[in-house]
Amino acid sequence: MAKTHQVLTAPAPGTTVPPREYTDDQKAKMQALREYADGLLLPDSDPYHPWEKRWLGKPDTIPRYMRAAKWNLEDAKKRLNGTVEWRRDFKPDLIPPDEVRIESETGKIILNGFDNDGRPILYMRPGRENTETSPRQLRHLVWCLERAKDFMPPGQESLVIIVDYKSTTLRTNPSISVARKVLNILQNHYVETLGRALVVNLPMLLNFFYKGISPFLDPVTRDKMRFNPDLFELIPKEQLDADFGGDFEYEFEPKSYWEQIVAHCKIAPDGTRLEDAPAPAQIPAPAVASPPVESLAEADAIEYAGWVVSVNAG
């Protein structure tokens, strides 16, 4: 493939997202959690109401929290309530792009391409760290997680993280305290969102780092981690960055990259969503236009209604 600045925003042609199937008992528990979630919703007068309603109404939210709780309804309620409170404070879906843009200038976190199952790939390169430790770094990571959610094709609920330690030093590697904060957010507030965590080029010098964070990894997260795996078994060559032996010769250019991500996800300067506009050029397939902020809740409600029908029909 020729060198390009174009970000891959769609899976390879022919990619199929493996469907999930649930038992009648599981469907009943998801419905019970949905009813509980309805009672958590902020009043209409609260400015964050439409965003909370949108998130709670997404078809993947309730199933993810039930799976994370291993189908224990009371545990799922506690987990969901904890994330609702966190989202009200952090407002991850309303982070203005310019607030975190400086964190993207070296390409230390890049959203680009999809694995064999249609999971978006989030590349993390700690060696490209360009800023001092601050809350903004964490907000940038969360912003990227939200964009990865935007990239997911219908039916896909998880992403792939590739952590590349090439050229990473003790100075650029995140501290264990920062890693703990990241793990807390990923494990508690983006439950069942990590499909795979692939660590490559880890130097012996940084083995202590993983020993340090190991006590904070829940068994589910630890089971999804792989060190120096065969990436060709997991990702189509045309979707894998050439830095890792793939055929996709992507050249990072900060302005082009940022503009493509913001445009594809239709993010307004204040962090809200833009009204419908023509979709930007896609590789290899055209994007599906997102609805405006008022209709996002409607669209998610329609999608959720379809899920409810399938639950009741099952």
N, C-alpha and C positions, 0 to 999 in steps of 0.2 A: 504493500500500500504506500501511496505517496505521503510525504510529510504534510501535516495539516494542523490548523488551529481549531478545527471544528470539534465541538464536544459531542460525544455519542449520547443521545437522549432517548434512544429506543433500543430494545433488545435485538439480537440478530434475528433475521427472518426465520420463521418456523419455530421460534422458541415457544414452549408450552409451559405455563405455570401449573405445577402439580396441584390438583384440587384437594381441598380438605373435606373430610366427611365426618359427621358427628352423629352420635347415638341419640335416641329420643330423650334419654335422661340428660345428656349434655345440652341438648337444645332447650330443655325445660330450665336448666340452671342458667343458661345464657339469657333466657327471657326474664327470669327472676332478677338477674343482675341489671338488665336493661331497665326494669321497673324501679330498681333501687337508684340507678343513675338519674332517672327522670326527677327523682326527689332531691337530688343534689344541685340541680341546675339553678344558676343565679337568676334573680328576678329580671323581667324584661327591661326594667329601668337601668340596670347596670350596664355600663359601656362594654364590658367584656362578655356579656350574655351571648351575642351571636357567635362569638368564637368558641366559647365553651360548648354551646349547643352543637356547633359544627363538629367539634372534636368528639363529643360524646355520641353523636349520631353517625360517625363514620362506621362503615360495616366491619372494620377490623378491630375496633376498640374493645368491644365487649368480649369477642372470642379470645383476643390476646390475653386479657386479664384473667379470664377463666382458665386458659391453658397454663398461664404462669402460676396460678394458685392450685394447679393440679386438680381442678374441678371441685375445690372446697369453696363453697359459696361465701361463707363468712370471711375467709381469707381474701377472696377476690374483692369483696366489698371494702375491706381495709386497704388493700393495695390501690384500688380505684380512687377511694377517697383521698389517699395520700397524694396521688398524682394530680387530682383535681385541685387540691390546695397548692401544690407546687406550681402548677400552670397558672393559677391566679396570681401568684407572686412573680414568677419568672416571665410569664407571657411569651412562650417560645414561638408562637405563631405570629407575633407582632414585633419582631426585632427589625428595626430599620436597616436596610442593607448597608448604608454608609456608616452605621455604628460599628460594624465589624469588618468593613472592606479592607482596612489596612492589614488585617490578619491573613488575608488571602494573597498578598502581593508576591510571595515567593513560591506559592504552590505547595505549602506544607500539608494542606488538606485539599484534595481535588476529587470532585464527583464526576465520574466519567466511565461509561461502559456498563455492561451487565454480564452476569455469570450464566451458566447453562440453564438455570431455572428462572431467569428474568429478574434476579436480584440486582439492584443498582450497586455499583462498586465505589466505595469511598477509600481513596488512597491517602494514607497518612505517612508523611516523611519528616520525622522529628529533626533530621539533619538540616532542614530548611527553616528552622525556627528563626523568626525575625523580630520578635518583640519580647519584652520582659513579662514575667508572670503577672497576670492581672485578671480580674473578673471578665474582661473583654475576651480573653482567650477562650474561656468556657462558653461564653455567649456565642462566639464564632462557631465552636464545635456544635452547639445546639442548633444554630442556624443551618449548618450543613446537614445535620440529622433531619431537620424539617424539610430541607430541599430533597434529600434522598427519599423521604416519604412522598414528595410530589412526583418524583421520577418513577415510582413503582407502577408497573402495569397492572391492570385489573386482576384482582385475585392474589397478588403478591403482597406479603406483609412484612418482609424482612430484607435486610441488606447484607452486603459483604464488606468487611473492612480488611484492607491489606495494609499492614504496618511495615514499612520498609526502613530498616535501620542503616542503610548505606550512608556513610559519612556522618553518622550520628556520634556526638561526643558527650561526655558527662555534662558539659555546659548546655548543650542544646536539648538533651533528653529531659522530658518533664520530671518534676520531682515526684516522690511517692505520694506526697500530700495532694498534689494536683491530680495524679492518677486515681487516687481514692475518690475525689470529687467526681471525676469523669465516670468511674465505675458506679457510683451511687446514682447518677442520673441515668446512665444506660441500663442498669439492672433494675432500678425501681420505677423509672418514669418512661422508659421506652421498652417495656417488657415484651419479650418475644419478637423484638425487632432485629436483633443480631442473629443473622443466619449462619455466618461463619466469620471467624477472626483469624486471618492468615498472617503470620509473622515471618518475614524473610530478612536475610542478611543480618541476623542478630549477632553482634560481636561478643566474644567471651566476657569482655569487660562489663557488659550490661546484663549478664545473667543474674547479678544480684538484684537488679531492678524487678525482674519477674518473681524472684524469691520474696522480695519485699511486698509485692502487691498480692501474692498468692493467697494469703489469708482472707483477703477481701473479695476474692472471686467466688461467686456462688457456683455450685456444682454444674449448673446448666451452662453458665458462661464458660467455665473451664473446659467442659466437654466440647464446646464449639471452637476452641482454639487449636490451631495446627501450626507447627514450626517447620519452615522450609518445605511446604508441601509441593506436589507436582501441580502447578497452576493450570497446566494444559488439560488436566482431568476435570477441572472445575469451571473453566472459562473458555469460551470460543476464542481462537487465535485472533480473529478479526476484531474482537472486543477487548483484548488484553494489551495493555501498554507495552510498547517495544522495549522499555527498560527491563521488562521481566520476560523477554523472549517472544512476546506476541507480535502480531503483524500490524497493530495499530500504532502508527508513528505519530503520536500526538506531541506537538511542541507547545509547551505552556507559554502563554502570553497573558499577563494579568488582566489587562483591560478587556481583551476579547473574551477571555474565560468568564470573567465576572458578568459582563453584559449578557452573555449567552444564558448563564444560569438564571439571572434575574428575569430575563425575557421569557424563557421557557416556563418558569414557574409563575409568571405574571405577578411579580412582587412590586408593589407601589413603593415610592420613596419612604413612606411612613410605616412600611411593613405590612400594610393591608394588601388586598388583592386588586389588581386592575380589572376594569371591565373587559369584556371580550374584545379581542383584537386578532388580526390574522396571525396564525402560528408562524414562528420563525422556521427557517430551513432546518430540516432534520436529517440525520444520518442514522439508520438507513431508511427510516419511515417518517411520515409527517406526524407532528404532535397532535394530541387531542386538545382542543381549546378548552380552557377552564372558564366556568361561569363567573359573573361578577359577584361581589361580596354578598349582595342580597340573595342571589340565587344559589350561592354555595350551600347554604343551609338547606335550601329547597332540593338541590341536586342530591346532597347527602341523605336527606330525608327520604327521597324517592328510592335511593340505593338501599337505605336501611329497611324501607318498607318491603322491598323485594326479599331482603334477608329474613324479615319477620315471617313473610308468607312461606318461605322455604322451611323455616323452623316449624311453623304450624302445620304445613303440609306433610312434613316428615313424620 
